[in-house]
Amino acid sequence: MVRVEKKIELRTEDFNIRLNEKAQEKRRSTSTTAARVAKEIKCYAKKRMGTCDVRIDPFLSKIILIKGFGGALDMKIRMSVKKSTSILEMGNRPLYYTLVTYVNTPPEEQRQEQIAKKAKIQTGIPQRMLHTVSESELAEDKSSDGA
C-alpha cells in the first residue's frame, strides 16, 4: 500500500470566544478559572488547526488573567489562530505549531462604522448611517416633504 502525503496548508483564522462558557464548567477560584480558560483555548486551537503543539501569546495569557481576576469572564475576546512551521525539523518532515494571539477590537460604535464602510465599498451601494434622529430633524423632514 502506497503512503499518500497530505498537503498541509499554513493558514490564519480569527475567532470570537466567550470566556464564561469555558470557565463555567467547574466553579473554582479566578486563578484556576483563568488557567482552565487557557487550557480550553489550547484544546479548541488544537482541534481547529490539527497540530499537537499550541502556543499562547503572553499578551493573550495576560488578558485572560486580568479578566479572570476582575470577574469579567462574561466577556468575549477575539483571537487569531495561526498555523506555522517550526525551525526544527524531524527527519525530512517539518514540525507545525499553532500560535494563538489576541486581536484588539475597537469599541462598538467604531465597529458599526467600519461595517458600514466595508459594505459600501463591497457593494457600491450607499448605506444608511446608523444614528438617532432628533425631533428637529423630523420636523425638517416633514416640512421638506410637504413643500
N, C-alpha and C positions, 0 to 999 in steps of 0.2 A: 504494500500500500504506500503510495507516494504522499509525503507530508506536504501539505499546502500551507504556505505562509500567508497570513492575513496582512494586508497593508494597513498600518496604524497611522491615522492622521493626527497631527497636532492641532488642537483647537482650543478656543476660549469661549466660555459661555457665562452669562450673567444670570443670577438667580436672586429672588427675594426669599428670605427665610424668616419665619416667625419664631422668636426666641421662646415665647411662653409655651408653645406646643412641645418644644424639645425639653423644656425644663420641668413640665408638669408630670412627667412620667413617674418620678419619685420625688416627693417633697423632702428637701434637705436644706442645709444652710446655703447661703448665697455663694460661698466659695465653691462648694461641691456642685451647686447648680451650674455655675459658670463652667466648671470642668466638664460636667455632663453635656452641656450645650456644645462645647468644643469637640467632644467625642462624637456627638451626633452629627456635627458638621463634617467631620472626617469620614464618618460612615456614609453620609449622603454623597460626598465628593467621590469616594472610592467606588460606589455603585454607579454613579453617573458617568465617570470617566474611564473606569475599568483598569485602574492602576492600584498596586498594593501600597505604594509609597505616597502618602498625602502629607503635605507640609502646610501649616497655617502661618500666615504672615504675623509677626509680632504685634503689628498695629491692630490687626483684627482681634487678636487674643486680648489685647489691652482694652479694646472697646467692649468686648464681651464681659470682661471682668468689671469694668466701670458700670455698665448697665446692670450687671448682676448685683453689685453692692448697692447701687442706687435704688434697687427694687423696680427697675424699669424693664423687666424682662418681657413685658407685654408688647414691646415694640418690635417692628420688623427692621431687618437690616438687609442691605443689598450687597451681594458678594460676587466676585468674579472668580471663576474656576478655570485655570489654565493648565493644559497638559503640555509638558516639556520633556526634552531629552536630557538625561544626566550626562555629565562629562565622562564619568566612569562607564566602561562597557564590560559586559560579562561575556567573554569569548568574542564571538562575532555578532552578538545581539546587543542592541543598545538598551539601556535601562530607562524607563519612563517614570516620571513622578508628576504629581498634581500639586499646584500651588494655589492656595485659596487666599485671596486678598479682599480688603474692604473697599467698596465703591462709595464715594461720598455723594449723597443725593441732595439736591437743592431743596429748599422749603417748598411746600405745596403750591404756593402762588406762582413761583418761578417755574415749577414743573408744568402747570397748566399753560403758561405762555409758551414754553418750549414745545409742548404737544401741539398747540395751535399753529405755531410757526412750521413745525415739521409737516403737519397735514397740509398746510397751504403750499409748501414747496413741492410735496409729493403729488398732490392732485392738481395744483394750479388754480383751484377754486378758492376765492377768498372766504375765510372762516369768520364767523360772527365772534366778536370779542365777548368774553365772559366777564360781566361786571353787573353791579346792581344799578338799577335805573332810579334816579331821584324823581320826586313829584314835579319839579320844574321842567325836567326833560320830557316827562309825559305830557305836560301842558303844551310844551313847544311842538311836540309831535302831533298832538290833536289840532293845534291851531294851523299847522302847515298842511295837514290833510284836508281841512275844511276850506282852505283858501284856493 
